[in-house]
Amino acid sequence: MIARKNLGALFLAVLIFTIAFYGCGKNKGSRPIELVFGSEYSGNLGPGEGHYFTVKPKEDGMVIVETLGSLATRLEAFDQSNKKLWENRGEGSNAKLAIFVEAGKTYNIKLTEVLSNFEVWGATPDGGPYRIVANFNR
C-alpha cells in the first residue's frame, strides 16, 4: 500500500516537472535538444518562446554554455530534479553560464530572450535568431 502511494507521488512529481519545464515554447510536447560539446546549434526564438536543451557529460567537470549573436538572451541551468543551478542574462546580448557537472547526469538548459537590462513589465520579447554552444572542461 505504501509503495503504491509513493508511486503515485512520483508520477505526480514527474508530471509537474514535465509541464513546468516543457510546457511552453518551441519544444512544447517534444524532447529538448541535446547539445554536443564543441558544436554550435542555431535556432530562432519566436515571440515569448523558450527553447530547451540538455547536456550529459561523460565525466565530472565544468560545462560552459553560451549564446552567440545579437539577440539578448537568458540561460538557466537545472539539474535532473529541476533544481535551478544557475541563471545568466549576459552582458550586452549574449548569456554565458558555467556549471559543475557529474558524469552521466543530465542537465537541462532553458534559453529565452530578454528585452533589455531593464525588462518592461508585461511586454513580450520579439524573438529572433540565436546560436548556442556548450563546451566541457575537466
Buried (B, 14 or more C-beta within 10 A) or exposed (E): EEEEEEEEEEEEEEEEBEEEBBEBBBBEEEEBBEBEBEEEBEBEBBEBBBBBBBBBBEEEEEBBBBBBBEBBBBBBBBBEEEEEBBEBBBEEBBBBBBBEBEEEEBBBBBBBBBEEEEEEEEEEBEBBEBBBBBBBEE
